[in-house]
């Protein structure tokens, strides 16, 4: 996964997979979800990210966590 922020357009993008998008759906609130050929999401864009306080004034900090799932 990659996270990008474009300050000129004020768009925060989460790239979930490197597959090219073939379709996109704009949700309410300025969120665009792009889908790959397999119908699974490949990216999520947040429009007006800084204006909506999704990007702090002092910059972007990202923490990714992975938790193990145990079988029952």
Helices and strands as residue ranges (DSSP letters): E 2-6, E 11-15, E 23-27, E 31-35, E 41-47
